[in-house]
Amino acid sequence: MEFYQYILIFHIMAFMSWMAGLFYLPRLFVYHVENSDKPDYVKVVEIQEYKLYKYIDMPAMIATVISGIVMFTLNPNLFDTGVWAYAKIAVVLLLVWYDLSMNHYRKQLLTKTCTKNGKFFRAYNEFPTLLSILIVTYVVLKDVPVIFTGLMIVLFAVIVYVLLKHAREPNLKVVEEELKKL
Protein backbone atom coordinates (compact mmCIF):
# COMPACT_ATOMS: atom_id res chain seq x y z
CA MET A 1 0.00 0.00 0.00
CA GLU A 2 2.98 2.35 0.30
CA PHE A 3 2.92 2.96 -3.46
CA TYR A 4 -0.84 3.44 -3.62
CA GLN A 5 -0.68 7.26 -3.48
CA TYR A 6 1.84 7.32 -6.34
CA ILE A 7 -0.39 5.09 -8.42
CA LEU A 8 -3.30 7.42 -7.64
CA ILE A 9 -1.25 10.42 -8.80
CA PHE A 10 -0.32 8.57 -11.99
CA HIS A 11 -3.98 7.61 -12.48
CA ILE A 12 -5.14 11.22 -12.16
CA MET A 13 -2.46 12.47 -14.57
CA ALA A 14 -3.29 9.74 -17.09
CA PHE A 15 -7.00 10.59 -16.79
CA MET A 16 -6.26 14.28 -17.44
CA SER A 17 -4.24 13.40 -20.55
CA TRP A 18 -6.96 11.05 -21.76
CA MET A 19 -9.61 13.74 -21.34
CA ALA A 20 -7.45 16.26 -23.23
CA GLY A 21 -7.38 13.86 -26.17
CA LEU A 22 -11.11 13.19 -25.98
CA PHE A 23 -11.91 16.90 -25.78
CA TYR A 24 -9.76 17.85 -28.77
CA LEU A 25 -10.11 14.96 -31.23
CA PRO A 26 -13.77 15.65 -32.12
CA ARG A 27 -12.85 19.31 -32.72
CA LEU A 28 -10.29 18.13 -35.24
CA PHE A 29 -13.06 16.09 -36.85
CA VAL A 30 -15.16 19.25 -37.14
CA TYR A 31 -12.26 21.05 -38.87
CA HIS A 32 -11.69 18.01 -41.09
CA VAL A 33 -15.31 17.72 -42.22
CA GLU A 34 -15.92 21.43 -42.66
CA ASN A 35 -12.75 21.94 -44.71
CA SER A 36 -12.85 18.79 -46.83
CA ASP A 37 -12.62 20.93 -49.96
CA LYS A 38 -9.12 22.09 -48.90
CA PRO A 39 -6.81 19.07 -49.39
CA ASP A 40 -3.69 20.70 -47.95
CA TYR A 41 -5.54 21.72 -44.80
CA VAL A 42 -7.13 18.26 -44.46
CA LYS A 43 -3.69 16.61 -44.74
CA VAL A 44 -2.45 18.62 -41.75
CA VAL A 45 -5.59 17.80 -39.75
CA GLU A 46 -5.25 14.09 -40.59
CA ILE A 47 -1.70 14.11 -39.21
CA GLN A 48 -2.91 15.86 -36.05
CA GLU A 49 -5.76 13.36 -35.67
CA TYR A 50 -3.39 10.42 -36.04
CA LYS A 51 -0.75 11.72 -33.64
CA LEU A 52 -3.29 12.82 -31.03
CA TYR A 53 -5.06 9.47 -31.06
CA LYS A 54 -2.06 7.14 -31.35
CA TYR A 55 0.48 8.99 -29.18
CA ILE A 56 -1.60 10.76 -26.54
CA ASP A 57 -5.19 9.59 -26.35
CA MET A 58 -4.81 5.81 -26.66
CA PRO A 59 -1.75 5.49 -24.35
CA ALA A 60 -3.44 7.75 -21.78
CA MET A 61 -6.61 5.63 -21.92
CA ILE A 62 -4.61 2.45 -21.42
CA ALA A 63 -2.61 4.02 -18.56
CA THR A 64 -5.83 5.24 -16.91
CA VAL A 65 -7.52 1.85 -17.11
CA ILE A 66 -4.46 -0.13 -15.98
CA SER A 67 -3.69 2.20 -13.08
CA GLY A 68 -7.36 2.06 -12.05
CA ILE A 69 -7.28 -1.73 -12.06
CA VAL A 70 -4.06 -1.67 -10.02
CA MET A 71 -5.66 0.67 -7.47
CA PHE A 72 -8.69 -1.59 -7.08
CA THR A 73 -6.38 -4.62 -6.84
CA LEU A 74 -4.21 -3.02 -4.16
CA ASN A 75 -7.22 -1.71 -2.26
CA PRO A 76 -10.17 -4.08 -2.83
CA ASN A 77 -11.99 -2.33 0.03
CA LEU A 78 -12.90 0.33 -2.55
CA PHE A 79 -15.62 -2.05 -3.71
CA ASP A 80 -17.09 -1.93 -0.20
CA THR A 81 -17.24 1.88 0.01
CA GLY A 82 -20.52 2.15 -1.86
CA VAL A 83 -22.16 2.08 -5.24
CA TRP A 84 -20.05 5.03 -6.43
CA ALA A 85 -17.15 2.70 -7.33
CA TYR A 86 -19.38 0.59 -9.56
CA ALA A 87 -20.94 3.70 -11.09
CA LYS A 88 -17.47 5.08 -11.82
CA ILE A 89 -16.45 1.82 -13.51
CA ALA A 90 -19.63 1.89 -15.62
CA VAL A 91 -18.96 5.46 -16.74
CA VAL A 92 -15.31 4.63 -17.50
CA LEU A 93 -16.52 1.77 -19.72
CA LEU A 94 -18.71 4.30 -21.58
CA LEU A 95 -15.64 6.51 -22.02
CA VAL A 96 -13.64 3.58 -23.40
CA TRP A 97 -16.44 2.88 -25.89
CA TYR A 98 -16.52 6.58 -26.82
CA ASP A 99 -12.75 6.59 -27.29
CA LEU A 100 -12.90 3.57 -29.59
CA SER A 101 -15.66 5.27 -31.58
CA MET A 102 -13.30 8.21 -32.11
CA ASN A 103 -10.83 5.90 -33.83
CA HIS A 104 -13.68 4.52 -35.95
CA TYR A 105 -14.61 8.03 -37.13
CA ARG A 106 -10.93 8.94 -37.62
CA LYS A 107 -10.51 6.00 -39.98
CA GLN A 108 -13.72 6.88 -41.83
CA LEU A 109 -12.52 10.46 -42.28
CA LEU A 110 -9.18 9.19 -43.54
CA THR A 111 -10.86 7.01 -46.18
CA LYS A 112 -13.42 9.73 -47.00
CA THR A 113 -16.33 7.43 -46.10
CA CYS A 114 -17.58 9.42 -43.12
CA THR A 115 -21.05 10.84 -43.72
CA LYS A 116 -21.21 12.80 -40.43
CA ASN A 117 -21.18 16.58 -40.55
CA GLY A 118 -19.64 19.24 -38.34
CA LYS A 119 -22.82 19.63 -36.28
CA PHE A 120 -22.73 15.95 -35.44
CA PHE A 121 -19.14 16.13 -34.20
CA ARG A 122 -19.83 19.30 -32.21
CA ALA A 123 -22.61 17.51 -30.34
CA TYR A 124 -20.59 14.28 -30.06
CA ASN A 125 -17.82 16.33 -28.46
CA GLU A 126 -19.99 16.89 -25.37
CA PHE A 127 -20.03 13.24 -24.25
CA PRO A 128 -16.60 13.16 -22.58
CA THR A 129 -17.37 16.37 -20.71
CA LEU A 130 -20.54 14.97 -19.17
CA LEU A 131 -18.95 11.60 -18.45
CA SER A 132 -15.91 13.17 -16.80
CA ILE A 133 -18.19 15.33 -14.64
CA LEU A 134 -19.93 12.16 -13.44
CA ILE A 135 -16.63 10.41 -12.71
CA VAL A 136 -15.18 13.31 -10.74
CA THR A 137 -18.44 13.78 -8.82
CA TYR A 138 -18.63 10.11 -7.84
CA VAL A 139 -14.98 9.97 -6.78
CA VAL A 140 -14.99 13.19 -4.76
CA LEU A 141 -18.34 12.59 -3.03
CA LYS A 142 -17.88 8.80 -2.73
CA ASP A 143 -21.58 8.70 -3.55
CA VAL A 144 -23.95 8.68 -6.51
CA PRO A 145 -26.22 11.72 -6.07
CA VAL A 146 -29.50 10.65 -7.64
CA ILE A 147 -30.76 14.10 -8.69
CA PHE A 148 -27.39 15.11 -10.14
CA THR A 149 -27.04 11.82 -12.00
CA GLY A 150 -30.60 12.20 -13.30
CA LEU A 151 -29.76 15.69 -14.57
CA MET A 152 -26.71 14.31 -16.37
CA ILE A 153 -28.84 11.58 -17.94
CA VAL A 154 -31.28 14.24 -19.19
CA LEU A 155 -28.33 16.13 -20.71
CA PHE A 156 -27.17 12.89 -22.35
CA ALA A 157 -30.67 12.41 -23.75
CA VAL A 158 -30.64 15.91 -25.24
CA ILE A 159 -27.25 15.27 -26.84
CA VAL A 160 -28.41 11.93 -28.23
CA TYR A 161 -31.47 13.68 -29.67
CA VAL A 162 -29.27 16.29 -31.32
CA LEU A 163 -26.92 13.60 -32.63
CA LEU A 164 -29.76 11.60 -34.11
CA LYS A 165 -31.27 14.72 -35.64
CA HIS A 166 -27.97 15.73 -37.25
CA ALA A 167 -27.01 12.16 -38.15
CA ARG A 168 -29.76 12.28 -40.77
CA GLU A 169 -28.21 15.38 -42.34
CA PRO A 170 -25.54 14.03 -44.68
CA ASN A 171 -22.14 15.59 -45.11
CA LEU A 172 -22.87 17.33 -48.40
CA LYS A 173 -19.21 17.35 -49.46
CA VAL A 174 -19.04 13.54 -49.23
CA VAL A 175 -22.31 13.25 -51.16
CA GLU A 176 -20.96 15.59 -53.87
CA GLU A 177 -17.79 13.51 -54.19
CA GLU A 178 -19.84 10.32 -54.50
CA LEU A 179 -21.95 11.94 -57.22
CA LYS A 180 -18.81 12.95 -59.13
CA LYS A 181 -17.66 9.33 -59.14
CA LEU A 182 -20.87 8.30 -60.86
C-alpha positions as a Markdown table, in Angstrom:
| # | Residue | x | y | z |
|---|---|---|---|---|
| 1 | Met | 0.0 | 0.0 | 0.0 |
| 2 | Glu | 3.0 | 2.3 | 0.3 |
| 3 | Phe | 2.9 | 3.0 | -3.5 |
| 4 | Tyr | -0.8 | 3.4 | -3.6 |
| 5 | Gln | -0.7 | 7.3 | -3.5 |
| 6 | Tyr | 1.8 | 7.3 | -6.3 |
| 7 | Ile | -0.4 | 5.1 | -8.4 |
| 8 | Leu | -3.3 | 7.4 | -7.6 |
| 9 | Ile | -1.2 | 10.4 | -8.8 |
| 10 | Phe | -0.3 | 8.6 | -12.0 |
| 11 | His | -4.0 | 7.6 | -12.5 |
| 12 | Ile | -5.1 | 11.2 | -12.2 |
| 13 | Met | -2.5 | 12.5 | -14.6 |
| 14 | Ala | -3.3 | 9.7 | -17.1 |
| 15 | Phe | -7.0 | 10.6 | -16.8 |
| 16 | Met | -6.3 | 14.3 | -17.4 |
| 17 | Ser | -4.2 | 13.4 | -20.5 |
| 18 | Trp | -7.0 | 11.1 | -21.8 |
| 19 | Met | -9.6 | 13.7 | -21.3 |
| 20 | Ala | -7.4 | 16.3 | -23.2 |
| 21 | Gly | -7.4 | 13.9 | -26.2 |
| 22 | Leu | -11.1 | 13.2 | -26.0 |
| 23 | Phe | -11.9 | 16.9 | -25.8 |
| 24 | Tyr | -9.8 | 17.9 | -28.8 |
| 25 | Leu | -10.1 | 15.0 | -31.2 |
| 26 | Pro | -13.8 | 15.7 | -32.1 |
| 27 | Arg | -12.9 | 19.3 | -32.7 |
| 28 | Leu | -10.3 | 18.1 | -35.2 |
| 29 | Phe | -13.1 | 16.1 | -36.8 |
| 30 | Val | -15.2 | 19.3 | -37.1 |
| 31 | Tyr | -12.3 | 21.1 | -38.9 |
| 32 | His | -11.7 | 18.0 | -41.1 |
| 33 | Val | -15.3 | 17.7 | -42.2 |
| 34 | Glu | -15.9 | 21.4 | -42.7 |
| 35 | Asn | -12.8 | 21.9 | -44.7 |
| 36 | Ser | -12.9 | 18.8 | -46.8 |
| 37 | Asp | -12.6 | 20.9 | -50.0 |
| 38 | Lys | -9.1 | 22.1 | -48.9 |
| 39 | Pro | -6.8 | 19.1 | -49.4 |
| 40 | Asp | -3.7 | 20.7 | -48.0 |
| 41 | Tyr | -5.5 | 21.7 | -44.8 |
| 42 | Val | -7.1 | 18.3 | -44.5 |
| 43 | Lys | -3.7 | 16.6 | -44.7 |
| 44 | Val | -2.4 | 18.6 | -41.8 |
| 45 | Val | -5.6 | 17.8 | -39.8 |
| 46 | Glu | -5.2 | 14.1 | -40.6 |
| 47 | Ile | -1.7 | 14.1 | -39.2 |
| 48 | Gln | -2.9 | 15.9 | -36.1 |
| 49 | Glu | -5.8 | 13.4 | -35.7 |
| 50 | Tyr | -3.4 | 10.4 | -36.0 |
| 51 | Lys | -0.7 | 11.7 | -33.6 |
| 52 | Leu | -3.3 | 12.8 | -31.0 |
| 53 | Tyr | -5.1 | 9.5 | -31.1 |
| 54 | Lys | -2.1 | 7.1 | -31.3 |
| 55 | Tyr | 0.5 | 9.0 | -29.2 |
| 56 | Ile | -1.6 | 10.8 | -26.5 |
| 57 | Asp | -5.2 | 9.6 | -26.4 |
| 58 | Met | -4.8 | 5.8 | -26.7 |
| 59 | Pro | -1.7 | 5.5 | -24.4 |
| 60 | Ala | -3.4 | 7.7 | -21.8 |
| 61 | Met | -6.6 | 5.6 | -21.9 |
| 62 | Ile | -4.6 | 2.4 | -21.4 |
| 63 | Ala | -2.6 | 4.0 | -18.6 |
| 64 | Thr | -5.8 | 5.2 | -16.9 |
| 65 | Val | -7.5 | 1.9 | -17.1 |
| 66 | Ile | -4.5 | -0.1 | -16.0 |
| 67 | Ser | -3.7 | 2.2 | -13.1 |
| 68 | Gly | -7.4 | 2.1 | -12.0 |
| 69 | Ile | -7.3 | -1.7 | -12.1 |
| 70 | Val | -4.1 | -1.7 | -10.0 |
| 71 | Met | -5.7 | 0.7 | -7.5 |
| 72 | Phe | -8.7 | -1.6 | -7.1 |
| 73 | Thr | -6.4 | -4.6 | -6.8 |
| 74 | Leu | -4.2 | -3.0 | -4.2 |
| 75 | Asn | -7.2 | -1.7 | -2.3 |
| 76 | Pro | -10.2 | -4.1 | -2.8 |
| 77 | Asn | -12.0 | -2.3 | 0.0 |
| 78 | Leu | -12.9 | 0.3 | -2.5 |
| 79 | Phe | -15.6 | -2.1 | -3.7 |
| 80 | Asp | -17.1 | -1.9 | -0.2 |
| 81 | Thr | -17.2 | 1.9 | 0.0 |
| 82 | Gly | -20.5 | 2.1 | -1.9 |
| 83 | Val | -22.2 | 2.1 | -5.2 |
| 84 | Trp | -20.0 | 5.0 | -6.4 |
| 85 | Ala | -17.1 | 2.7 | -7.3 |
| 86 | Tyr | -19.4 | 0.6 | -9.6 |
| 87 | Ala | -20.9 | 3.7 | -11.1 |
| 88 | Lys | -17.5 | 5.1 | -11.8 |
| 89 | Ile | -16.4 | 1.8 | -13.5 |
| 90 | Ala | -19.6 | 1.9 | -15.6 |
| 91 | Val | -19.0 | 5.5 | -16.7 |
| 92 | Val | -15.3 | 4.6 | -17.5 |
| 93 | Leu | -16.5 | 1.8 | -19.7 |
| 94 | Leu | -18.7 | 4.3 | -21.6 |
| 95 | Leu | -15.6 | 6.5 | -22.0 |
| 96 | Val | -13.6 | 3.6 | -23.4 |
| 97 | Trp | -16.4 | 2.9 | -25.9 |
| 98 | Tyr | -16.5 | 6.6 | -26.8 |
| 99 | Asp | -12.7 | 6.6 | -27.3 |
| 100 | Leu | -12.9 | 3.6 | -29.6 |
| 101 | Ser | -15.7 | 5.3 | -31.6 |
| 102 | Met | -13.3 | 8.2 | -32.1 |
| 103 | Asn | -10.8 | 5.9 | -33.8 |
| 104 | His | -13.7 | 4.5 | -36.0 |
| 105 | Tyr | -14.6 | 8.0 | -37.1 |
| 106 | Arg | -10.9 | 8.9 | -37.6 |
| 107 | Lys | -10.5 | 6.0 | -40.0 |
| 108 | Gln | -13.7 | 6.9 | -41.8 |
| 109 | Leu | -12.5 | 10.5 | -42.3 |
| 110 | Leu | -9.2 | 9.2 | -43.5 |
| 111 | Thr | -10.9 | 7.0 | -46.2 |
| 112 | Lys | -13.4 | 9.7 | -47.0 |
| 113 | Thr | -16.3 | 7.4 | -46.1 |
| 114 | Cys | -17.6 | 9.4 | -43.1 |
| 115 | Thr | -21.1 | 10.8 | -43.7 |
| 116 | Lys | -21.2 | 12.8 | -40.4 |
| 117 | Asn | -21.2 | 16.6 | -40.6 |
| 118 | Gly | -19.6 | 19.2 | -38.3 |
| 119 | Lys | -22.8 | 19.6 | -36.3 |
| 120 | Phe | -22.7 | 15.9 | -35.4 |
| 121 | Phe | -19.1 | 16.1 | -34.2 |
| 122 | Arg | -19.8 | 19.3 | -32.2 |
| 123 | Ala | -22.6 | 17.5 | -30.3 |
| 124 | Tyr | -20.6 | 14.3 | -30.1 |
| 125 | Asn | -17.8 | 16.3 | -28.5 |
| 126 | Glu | -20.0 | 16.9 | -25.4 |
| 127 | Phe | -20.0 | 13.2 | -24.3 |
| 128 | Pro | -16.6 | 13.2 | -22.6 |
| 129 | Thr | -17.4 | 16.4 | -20.7 |
| 130 | Leu | -20.5 | 15.0 | -19.2 |
| 131 | Leu | -19.0 | 11.6 | -18.4 |
| 132 | Ser | -15.9 | 13.2 | -16.8 |
| 133 | Ile | -18.2 | 15.3 | -14.6 |
| 134 | Leu | -19.9 | 12.2 | -13.4 |
| 135 | Ile | -16.6 | 10.4 | -12.7 |
| 136 | Val | -15.2 | 13.3 | -10.7 |
| 137 | Thr | -18.4 | 13.8 | -8.8 |
| 138 | Tyr | -18.6 | 10.1 | -7.8 |
| 139 | Val | -15.0 | 10.0 | -6.8 |
| 140 | Val | -15.0 | 13.2 | -4.8 |
| 141 | Leu | -18.3 | 12.6 | -3.0 |
| 142 | Lys | -17.9 | 8.8 | -2.7 |
| 143 | Asp | -21.6 | 8.7 | -3.5 |
| 144 | Val | -24.0 | 8.7 | -6.5 |
| 145 | Pro | -26.2 | 11.7 | -6.1 |
| 146 | Val | -29.5 | 10.7 | -7.6 |
| 147 | Ile | -30.8 | 14.1 | -8.7 |
| 148 | Phe | -27.4 | 15.1 | -10.1 |
| 149 | Thr | -27.0 | 11.8 | -12.0 |
| 150 | Gly | -30.6 | 12.2 | -13.3 |
| 151 | Leu | -29.8 | 15.7 | -14.6 |
| 152 | Met | -26.7 | 14.3 | -16.4 |
| 153 | Ile | -28.8 | 11.6 | -17.9 |
| 154 | Val | -31.3 | 14.2 | -19.2 |
| 155 | Leu | -28.3 | 16.1 | -20.7 |
| 156 | Phe | -27.2 | 12.9 | -22.4 |
| 157 | Ala | -30.7 | 12.4 | -23.8 |
| 158 | Val | -30.6 | 15.9 | -25.2 |
| 159 | Ile | -27.3 | 15.3 | -26.8 |
| 160 | Val | -28.4 | 11.9 | -28.2 |
| 161 | Tyr | -31.5 | 13.7 | -29.7 |
| 162 | Val | -29.3 | 16.3 | -31.3 |
| 163 | Leu | -26.9 | 13.6 | -32.6 |
| 164 | Leu | -29.8 | 11.6 | -34.1 |
| 165 | Lys | -31.3 | 14.7 | -35.6 |
| 166 | His | -28.0 | 15.7 | -37.3 |
| 167 | Ala | -27.0 | 12.2 | -38.2 |
| 168 | Arg | -29.8 | 12.3 | -40.8 |
| 169 | Glu | -28.2 | 15.4 | -42.3 |
| 170 | Pro | -25.5 | 14.0 | -44.7 |
| 171 | Asn | -22.1 | 15.6 | -45.1 |
| 172 | Leu | -22.9 | 17.3 | -48.4 |
| 173 | Lys | -19.2 | 17.3 | -49.5 |
| 174 | Val | -19.0 | 13.5 | -49.2 |
| 175 | Val | -22.3 | 13.2 | -51.2 |
| 176 | Glu | -21.0 | 15.6 | -53.9 |
| 177 | Glu | -17.8 | 13.5 | -54.2 |
| 178 | Glu | -19.8 | 10.3 | -54.5 |
| 179 | Leu | -22.0 | 11.9 | -57.2 |
| 180 | Lys | -18.8 | 13.0 | -59.1 |
| 181 | Lys | -17.7 | 9.3 | -59.1 |
| 182 | Leu | -20.9 | 8.3 | -60.9 |
